[in-house]
Amino acid sequence: MRLKFSIIIATYNSDKTFKATLDSLLAQTYKEFEVIVIDGLSKDNTVTIIKEYEKIFSDINIPFYWISEKDSGIYDAWNKGLKRVNTSWIAFLGSDDTYYPNALELYNNEINKNPVINYISSQVEYIDSNGKVLKILGNPYKYNQMIRYMNIAHVGSFHKKELFDNFGNYNTDYKIVSDYDFFMKCGKSINSSYFKTITARMLNSGISNNNTKVVYNEILKIQLFHKRIPELQAYFEYYFAFVRIAKNKITHKLLGKM
């Protein structure tokens, strides 16, 4: 059975990286997908790029939908994209991230092996602006771990549409980790699969990478709201996260002097 995928991309002033993202979709060996671009009223040449690629995708019969209007952040954009979805499986690709050419083919094959799943993930390369691989991200979804912290690679994930139908879309009150809140809402209802293969490249320029304190504040707030772990444990892991970050910074600094 061949599946169709929806790739939702939120953009804002992305003209430096967005062509590579779209080119990676054009290069896919599996062509049964649609592209949904939600632009936040970019001030640069992003919309010009969108219009250019709209024709390219249309010429090869790949559905391409886009809008450009003001939004309240990435999760507001993703929610707008979810309203346009026409397939069973959904991914959220960053406007500075790319898929490897066989990514969708791999997902199609793995999903066909596991027809009862509603979520699937893989591994991604976390890279710098020069394309250097900094580390490999992505682990299997495990409920007992997810309620403590998120260590899956969201760029390397596909969600079955029924999850959003059953649990609602992203909470726009959270600006950086509403995807974590979504997983907390779904909880044990996620029937997941994982394959240890690199399918995408993720640039280290995302909002969460430069707002560590806000990230962990939102995580703590989400954990306290959903009450899936004891309150004391939530606070302990919140403070321990900052200790771990400080330790890593000191280690890197010392290694840099060697």
Beta strands, then each sheet from edge to edge (+ up, - down):
strand 1: 5-11
strand 2: 33-39
strand 3: 64-68
strand 4: 89-92
strand 5: 98-99
strand 6: 119-127
strand 7: 133-137
strand 8: 157-160
strand 9: 192-203
sheet 1: 3+ 2+ 1+ 4+ 8- 6+ 7-
sheet 2: 3+ 2+ 1+ 4+ 8- 6+ 9+ 5-
end
